[in-house]
Amino acid sequence: MYEVEVKVPAELESVRDRLVELEADPLATVVQEDTYYDAPHRSFPDTDEALRIRRERTRVEGRFTSTRDADESDERVRVTYKGPLVDDDSKTREEVETEVDDAEEMAAILANLGFDPAATVRKTRERFALEGYTITLDVVDGVGEFVEVETETGEDEIDAARDGAFDVLERLGLDPDEQLRTSYLELALEG
């Protein structure tokens, strides 16, 4: 499966207003903490790959749960491998992801295999659905505000999915030419 993603910097309040006008379906608002790992056998920055453990908490009654005040059922943990970018026009890449029960145990497994934590990126994400795409309004700690438009597709449909993502951006009043192909991790490390 391929994740087709387009990301642009944006002022989120105006995008929220436009999503209401377009009658986008509001989804969950979550906080994510992504811990990225370096491999002992190759350099992920050199190969344009990523391996991360994502801890995600959903808004509950106007507040976000945290590991300190929530039981484990309030938190989802996923391990994700992201392959190199496959085109020059978007952040499309192979993505393999699975849910795990315990972030600390998964981190211990990776540590025992020689993987070292490289950095952690924290963000608040407000999600909407529109015509087969997920629109995410991101506030990334220490980095800024962004809009991502993404969908998953097979290899044969990448171009059509990317063009559709560009169209959604334009309908939100955003310019696809302002797209950033840099990951939040790279932006955080640059800042």
Backbone as CSV, one residue per row, in Angstrom:
resi,resn,N_x,N_y,N_z,CA_x,CA_y,CA_z,C_x,C_y,C_z
1,MET,0.845,-1.178,0.000,0.000,0.000,0.000,0.884,1.233,0.000
2,TYR,0.452,2.251,-0.703,1.192,3.505,-0.766,0.371,4.625,-0.140
3,GLU,1.059,5.461,0.632,0.445,6.639,1.208,0.800,7.817,0.302
4,VAL,-0.233,8.450,-0.271,-0.042,9.649,-1.083,-0.366,10.826,-0.176
5,GLU,0.611,11.681,0.040,0.463,12.783,1.000,1.023,14.066,0.411
6,VAL,0.272,15.144,0.609,0.720,16.475,0.231,0.588,17.353,1.464
7,LYS,1.658,18.087,1.792,1.686,18.904,3.011,2.111,20.319,2.669
8,VAL,1.358,21.296,3.213,1.706,22.704,3.015,1.613,23.439,4.347
9,PRO,2.441,24.481,4.539,2.250,25.332,5.718,0.953,26.115,5.518
10,ALA,0.233,26.388,6.615,-1.057,27.076,6.479,-1.475,27.718,7.783
11,GLU,-2.340,28.712,7.676,-3.018,29.317,8.819,-4.284,28.482,9.021
12,LEU,-4.352,27.752,10.122,-5.373,26.719,10.271,-6.791,27.248,10.441
13,GLU,-6.975,28.405,11.030,-8.336,28.899,11.263,-9.103,29.086,9.951
14,SER,-8.460,29.667,8.943,-9.143,29.857,7.664,-9.422,28.524,6.975
15,VAL,-8.537,27.558,7.149,-8.764,26.238,6.561,-9.951,25.559,7.242
16,ARG,-10.061,25.693,8.564,-11.225,25.144,9.276,-12.525,25.719,8.714
17,ASP,-12.545,27.035,8.509,-13.735,27.680,7.957,-14.077,27.116,6.580
18,ARG,-13.074,26.916,5.759,-13.302,26.378,4.408,-13.785,24.935,4.477
19,LEU,-13.288,24.143,5.411,-13.749,22.764,5.578,-15.232,22.731,5.941
20,VAL,-15.674,23.672,6.757,-17.098,23.763,7.100,-17.908,24.078,5.846
21,GLU,-17.439,25.036,5.038,-18.131,25.398,3.797,-18.223,24.215,2.844
22,LEU,-17.183,23.397,2.792,-17.157,22.230,1.903,-17.892,21.023,2.488
23,GLU,-18.415,21.178,3.701,-19.138,20.121,4.411,-18.289,18.868,4.616
24,ALA,-17.014,19.087,4.940,-16.130,17.974,5.282,-16.598,17.362,6.600
25,ASP,-16.412,16.072,6.731,-16.811,15.371,7.954,-15.707,15.465,8.990
26,PRO,-16.008,16.053,10.168,-14.987,16.082,11.219,-14.751,14.672,11.756
27,LEU,-13.492,14.357,11.962,-13.106,13.071,12.552,-12.538,13.354,13.930
28,ALA,-11.591,12.589,14.371,-11.013,12.749,15.709,-9.963,13.854,15.741
29,THR,-9.738,14.379,16.929,-8.586,15.239,17.204,-7.691,14.448,18.144
30,VAL,-6.418,14.348,17.788,-5.496,13.501,18.541,-4.200,14.237,18.839
31,VAL,-3.487,13.726,19.841,-2.102,14.123,20.094,-1.238,12.910,19.774
32,GLN,-0.184,13.148,19.009,0.730,12.066,18.654,2.135,12.405,19.120
33,GLU,2.803,11.412,19.652,4.224,11.497,19.962,4.916,10.417,19.148
34,ASP,5.733,10.862,18.207,6.429,9.955,17.302,7.899,9.904,17.682
35,THR,8.363,8.731,18.073,9.781,8.546,18.353,10.391,7.811,17.166
36,TYR,11.356,8.471,16.527,12.029,7.921,15.349,13.318,7.241,15.774
37,TYR,13.684,6.211,15.008,14.850,5.393,15.343,15.865,5.383,14.215
38,ASP,17.136,5.283,14.623,18.234,5.054,13.697,18.525,3.565,13.671
39,ALA,18.863,3.056,12.507,19.175,1.631,12.351,20.664,1.388,12.556
40,PRO,21.020,0.225,13.101,22.446,-0.073,13.297,23.144,-0.495,12.004
41,HIS,22.386,-0.886,10.976,22.974,-1.459,9.771,22.934,-0.545,8.551
42,ARG,22.232,0.613,8.653,22.238,1.590,7.568,21.701,2.919,8.090
43,SER,21.954,3.967,7.330,21.540,5.305,7.731,20.193,5.630,7.089
44,PHE,19.142,5.716,7.908,17.830,6.049,7.364,17.797,7.416,6.678
45,PRO,18.472,8.445,7.212,18.489,9.708,6.454,19.102,9.544,5.055
46,ASP,20.124,8.696,4.926,20.757,8.480,3.621,19.856,7.687,2.675
47,THR,19.076,6.742,3.213,18.219,5.897,2.372,16.802,6.456,2.242
48,ASP,16.522,7.582,2.916,15.210,8.237,2.894,14.118,7.308,3.440
49,GLU,14.456,6.558,4.487,13.504,5.682,5.145,13.253,6.204,6.561
50,ALA,12.233,5.657,7.198,11.959,6.019,8.589,11.357,4.829,9.315
51,LEU,11.673,4.736,10.590,11.079,3.760,11.492,10.683,4.513,12.744
52,ARG,9.419,4.360,13.151,8.967,5.115,14.318,8.002,4.282,15.146
53,ILE,7.919,4.682,16.423,6.855,4.238,17.318,5.973,5.458,17.547
54,ARG,4.685,5.319,17.258,3.733,6.423,17.438,2.798,6.095,18.594
55,ARG,2.758,7.019,19.549,1.787,6.963,20.651,0.728,8.004,20.345
56,GLU,-0.528,7.576,20.333,-1.612,8.481,19.958,-2.704,8.459,21.018
57,ARG,-3.081,9.667,21.445,-4.163,9.822,22.412,-5.247,10.675,21.775
58,THR,-6.495,10.297,21.999,-7.643,10.980,21.404,-8.250,11.938,22.410
59,ARG,-8.818,13.028,21.890,-9.492,13.994,22.755,-10.663,13.286,23.452
60,VAL,-10.727,13.443,24.755,-11.802,12.861,25.564,-12.425,13.987,26.369
61,GLU,-13.699,14.279,26.100,-14.451,15.298,26.840,-13.671,16.614,26.941
62,GLY,-13.192,17.098,25.790,-12.557,18.410,25.760,-11.105,18.440,26.184
63,ARG,-10.533,17.313,26.560,-9.115,17.295,26.922,-8.474,16.079,26.279
64,PHE,-7.168,16.094,26.206,-6.458,14.946,25.678,-6.047,14.055,26.831
65,THR,-6.188,12.762,26.634,-5.708,11.841,27.646,-4.190,11.825,27.586
66,SER,-3.553,11.441,28.647,-2.103,11.303,28.647,-1.753,9.992,29.315
67,THR,-0.530,9.580,29.164,-0.123,8.322,29.766,-0.173,8.413,31.289
68,ARG,-0.137,9.626,31.826,-0.183,9.775,33.278,-1.613,9.665,33.827
69,ASP,-2.616,10.081,33.039,-3.977,10.100,33.580,-4.952,9.213,32.820
70,ALA,-4.442,8.356,31.963,-5.329,7.498,31.171,-4.912,6.045,31.311
71,ASP,-5.885,5.166,31.219,-5.506,3.764,31.183,-5.061,3.424,29.762
72,GLU,-4.511,2.234,29.575,-3.930,1.874,28.289,-4.940,1.878,27.161
73,SER,-6.231,1.708,27.448,-7.230,1.676,26.392,-7.388,3.038,25.729
74,ASP,-6.929,4.105,26.368,-7.026,5.442,25.792,-5.889,5.741,24.817
75,GLU,-4.907,4.877,24.732,-3.745,5.126,23.898,-3.604,4.030,22.853
76,ARG,-3.326,4.455,21.622,-2.996,3.513,20.554,-1.510,3.640,20.287
77,VAL,-0.864,2.514,20.042,0.567,2.505,19.740,0.754,1.741,18.434
78,ARG,1.475,2.376,17.498,1.743,1.732,16.220,3.228,1.863,15.883
79,VAL,3.737,0.848,15.217,5.098,0.870,14.685,4.951,1.012,13.174
80,THR,5.722,1.939,12.622,5.600,2.244,11.194,6.970,2.250,10.540
81,TYR,7.040,1.602,9.383,8.194,1.721,8.490,7.720,2.535,7.290
82,LYS,8.509,3.558,6.910,8.223,4.355,5.721,9.398,4.211,4.765
83,GLY,9.087,3.796,3.542,10.117,3.640,2.525,10.489,4.972,1.895
84,PRO,11.442,4.946,0.977,11.866,6.165,0.300,10.725,6.774,-0.526
85,LEU,10.791,8.082,-0.752,9.815,8.747,-1.613,9.879,8.127,-3.001
86,VAL,8.698,7.985,-3.637,8.659,7.322,-4.946,8.424,8.277,-6.113
87,ASP,8.151,9.562,-5.838,8.017,10.520,-6.925,8.525,11.888,-6.477
88,ASP,8.653,12.789,-7.440,9.178,14.123,-7.156,8.086,15.143,-6.868
89,ASP,6.809,14.727,-6.940,5.710,15.671,-6.857,4.909,15.607,-5.561
90,SER,5.245,14.683,-4.674,4.498,14.557,-3.422,5.346,13.775,-2.427
91,LYS,4.742,13.469,-1.276,5.417,12.659,-0.259,4.936,11.219,-0.319
92,THR,4.737,10.701,-1.519,4.247,9.342,-1.703,5.356,8.348,-1.404
93,ARG,5.013,7.360,-0.584,5.989,6.338,-0.220,5.260,5.092,0.251
94,GLU,5.972,3.966,0.193,5.428,2.738,0.769,5.375,2.916,2.276
95,GLU,4.301,2.419,2.876,4.169,2.499,4.328,3.667,1.152,4.844
96,VAL,4.355,0.638,5.853,3.956,-0.606,6.509,3.784,-0.279,7.980
97,GLU,2.606,-0.596,8.511,2.292,-0.189,9.882,1.518,-1.288,10.583
98,THR,1.791,-1.437,11.872,1.034,-2.386,12.678,0.865,-1.840,14.086
99,GLU,-0.236,-2.208,14.691,-0.491,-1.779,16.058,0.198,-2.743,17.023
100,VAL,0.717,-2.190,18.116,1.332,-2.987,19.173,0.677,-2.616,20.495
101,ASP,0.825,-3.477,21.488,0.159,-3.254,22.775,0.896,-2.283,23.692
102,ASP,2.217,-2.225,23.611,2.970,-1.505,24.629,4.157,-0.778,24.001
103,ALA,4.165,0.537,24.078,5.242,1.337,23.483,6.588,1.055,24.125
104,GLU,6.617,0.923,25.450,7.891,0.697,26.134,8.488,-0.657,25.768
105,GLU,7.644,-1.674,25.674,8.141,-3.004,25.296,8.669,-2.989,23.860
106,MET,7.965,-2.295,22.956,8.427,-2.214,21.576,9.748,-1.451,21.509
107,ALA,9.873,-0.377,22.282,11.136,0.376,22.335,12.262,-0.512,22.854
108,ALA,11.973,-1.358,23.836,12.984,-2.261,24.380,13.417,-3.283,23.329
109,ILE,12.480,-3.789,22.546,12.823,-4.723,21.469,13.762,-4.046,20.479
110,LEU,13.408,-2.838,20.050,14.260,-2.119,19.094,15.640,-1.837,19.690
111,ALA,15.689,-1.425,20.954,16.979,-1.153,21.610,17.839,-2.408,21.652
112,ASN,17.231,-3.538,21.974,17.982,-4.794,22.034,18.498,-5.236,20.670
113,LEU,17.854,-4.758,19.603,18.311,-5.062,18.244,19.296,-4.013,17.717
114,GLY,19.613,-3.011,18.543,20.602,-2.017,18.160,20.035,-0.738,17.559
115,PHE,18.713,-0.588,17.545,18.100,0.642,17.046,18.109,1.682,18.161
116,ASP,18.555,2.895,17.829,18.640,3.971,18.818,17.588,5.032,18.530
117,PRO,16.936,5.561,19.578,16.007,6.673,19.348,16.775,7.889,18.831
118,ALA,16.251,8.512,17.763,16.915,9.662,17.160,16.279,10.976,17.593
119,ALA,14.952,10.999,17.639,14.236,12.228,17.992,12.770,11.893,18.218
120,THR,12.095,12.785,18.948,10.655,12.651,19.168,9.977,13.920,18.679
121,VAL,8.896,13.738,17.917,8.111,14.849,17.385,6.718,14.742,17.984
122,ARG,6.237,15.859,18.557,4.903,15.885,19.167,4.023,16.833,18.373
123,LYS,2.791,16.367,18.070,1.873,17.212,17.313,0.433,16.960,17.719
124,THR,-0.386,17.998,17.562,-1.823,17.896,17.736,-2.418,17.916,16.341
125,ARG,-3.318,16.942,16.071,-3.855,16.761,14.728,-5.375,16.737,14.773
126,GLU,-5.976,17.601,13.980,-7.429,17.667,13.841,-7.752,17.131,12.446
127,ARG,-8.544,16.053,12.381,-8.756,15.363,11.105,-10.174,15.556,10.575
128,PHE,-10.248,15.622,9.240,-11.510,15.726,8.521,-11.466,14.771,7.335
129,ALA,-12.630,14.340,6.877,-12.734,13.504,5.684,-13.471,14.281,4.604
130,LEU,-12.962,14.188,3.371,-13.596,14.849,2.240,-13.291,14.047,0.977
131,GLU,-14.333,13.468,0.398,-14.241,12.805,-0.906,-13.096,11.809,-1.008
132,GLY,-12.952,10.951,-0.009,-11.935,9.907,-0.041,-10.560,10.328,0.449
133,TYR,-10.425,11.568,0.878,-9.154,12.067,1.398,-9.302,12.412,2.872
134,THR,-8.212,12.265,3.604,-8.154,12.737,4.978,-7.385,14.049,4.974
135,ILE,-8.013,15.066,5.528,-7.374,16.373,5.662,-7.015,16.524,7.128
136,THR,-5.758,16.786,7.402,-5.280,16.893,8.774,-4.710,18.281,9.002
137,LEU,-5.218,18.936,10.045,-4.705,20.234,10.462,-3.729,19.970,11.603
138,ASP,-2.467,20.234,11.367,-1.411,19.878,12.307,-0.813,21.109,12.980
139,VAL,-0.643,21.012,14.294,0.159,21.962,15.050,1.326,21.136,15.597
140,VAL,2.517,21.388,15.070,3.699,20.594,15.415,4.561,21.408,16.371
141,ASP,4.781,20.863,17.570,5.557,21.568,18.596,6.906,22.006,18.042
142,GLY,7.192,23.311,18.184,8.471,23.851,17.787,8.673,23.986,16.285
143,VAL,7.643,23.654,15.481,7.809,23.676,14.031,6.790,24.597,13.355
144,GLY,5.498,24.470,13.691,4.502,25.348,13.079,3.197,24.650,12.771
145,GLU,2.384,25.300,11.900,1.062,24.809,11.513,1.088,24.376,10.047
146,PHE,0.430,23.243,9.781,0.458,22.648,8.447,-0.880,21.991,8.150
147,VAL,-1.147,21.808,6.858,-2.284,21.011,6.407,-1.726,19.871,5.567
148,GLU,-2.187,18.662,5.875,-1.850,17.499,5.072,-3.123,16.975,4.427
149,VAL,-3.011,16.598,3.166,-4.089,15.912,2.457,-3.503,14.580,2.038
150,GLU,-4.176,13.489,2.433,-3.602,12.179,2.119,-4.675,11.136,1.859
151,THR,-4.228,10.083,1.199,-5.050,8.908,0.963,-4.109,7.729,0.758
152,GLU,-4.651,6.534,0.820,-3.871,5.330,0.534,-4.340,4.764,-0.797
153,THR,-3.386,4.199,-1.541,-3.725,3.677,-2.858,-2.736,2.592,-3.259
154,GLY,-3.087,1.877,-4.298,-2.170,0.922,-4.892,-1.191,1.631,-5.813
155,GLU,-0.164,0.937,-6.218,0.894,1.530,-7.031,0.377,2.091,-8.357
156,ASP,-0.643,1.471,-8.942,-1.163,1.901,-10.240,-1.963,3.195,-10.179
157,GLU,-2.369,3.629,-8.985,-3.238,4.797,-8.848,-2.554,5.998,-8.190
158,ILE,-1.242,5.963,-8.064,-0.522,7.033,-7.370,-0.740,8.387,-8.035
159,ASP,-0.603,8.464,-9.362,-0.728,9.753,-10.052,-2.116,10.358,-9.871
160,ALA,-3.155,9.554,-10.020,-4.529,10.051,-9.863,-4.786,10.499,-8.429
161,ALA,-4.267,9.748,-7.457,-4.462,10.114,-6.053,-3.734,11.415,-5.729
162,ARG,-2.531,11.594,-6.256,-1.768,12.834,-6.036,-2.501,14.020,-6.663
163,ASP,-2.995,13.869,-7.899,-3.735,14.955,-8.545,-4.990,15.303,-7.756
164,GLY,-5.656,14.295,-7.204,-6.831,14.539,-6.364,-6.472,15.296,-5.096
165,ALA,-5.327,14.972,-4.503,-4.871,15.682,-3.299,-4.577,17.143,-3.625
166,PHE,-3.959,17.404,-4.783,-3.712,18.789,-5.208,-5.031,19.542,-5.361
167,ASP,-6.026,18.882,-5.956,-7.343,19.503,-6.138,-7.964,19.861,-4.789
168,VAL,-7.867,18.956,-3.807,-8.417,19.234,-2.475,-7.709,20.443,-1.870
169,LEU,-6.399,20.511,-1.985,-5.668,21.676,-1.470,-6.183,22.974,-2.091
170,GLU,-6.357,22.969,-3.389,-6.843,24.172,-4.071,-8.238,24.549,-3.590
171,ARG,-9.102,23.565,-3.377,-10.455,23.844,-2.885,-10.430,24.397,-1.463
172,LEU,-9.357,24.113,-0.728,-9.192,24.668,0.619,-8.547,26.053,0.589
173,GLY,-8.252,26.544,-0.620,-7.625,27.857,-0.740,-6.125,27.822,-0.533
174,LEU,-5.534,26.641,-0.704,-4.092,26.480,-0.506,-3.416,26.172,-1.837
175,ASP,-2.146,26.491,-1.926,-1.392,26.353,-3.164,-0.526,25.092,-3.126
176,PRO,-0.807,24.122,-4.012,0.025,22.907,-4.041,1.502,23.196,-4.309
177,ASP,1.801,24.332,-4.939,3.202,24.671,-5.208,3.972,25.012,-3.937
178,GLU,3.265,25.232,-2.826,3.921,25.496,-1.543,4.201,24.210,-0.767
179,GLN,3.986,23.091,-1.424,4.160,21.786,-0.787,5.561,21.612,-0.213
180,LEU,5.603,21.000,0.961,6.860,20.608,1.596,6.981,19.091,1.514
181,ARG,8.089,18.614,0.997,8.324,17.171,0.972,9.189,16.749,2.154
182,THR,9.517,17.708,2.998,10.311,17.473,4.190,9.419,16.943,5.297
183,SER,9.861,15.931,6.013,9.082,15.363,7.111,9.099,16.289,8.313
184,TYR,8.137,16.075,9.218,8.140,16.851,10.470,9.417,16.582,11.251
185,LEU,9.927,15.375,11.207,11.183,15.062,11.883,12.306,15.944,11.334
186,GLU,12.424,16.007,10.004,13.480,16.825,9.399,13.298,18.304,9.746
187,LEU,12.042,18.785,9.715,11.780,20.177,10.066,12.143,20.465,11.526
188,ALA,11.828,19.526,12.422,12.161,19.694,13.829,13.676,19.707,14.044
189,LEU,14.385,18.837,13.338,15.837,18.777,13.488,16.516,20.019,12.897
190,GLU,15.904,20.620,11.859,16.448,21.839,11.255,16.269,23.043,12.186
191,GLY,15.127,23.041,12.951,14.781,24.187,13.776,15.554,24.304,14.998
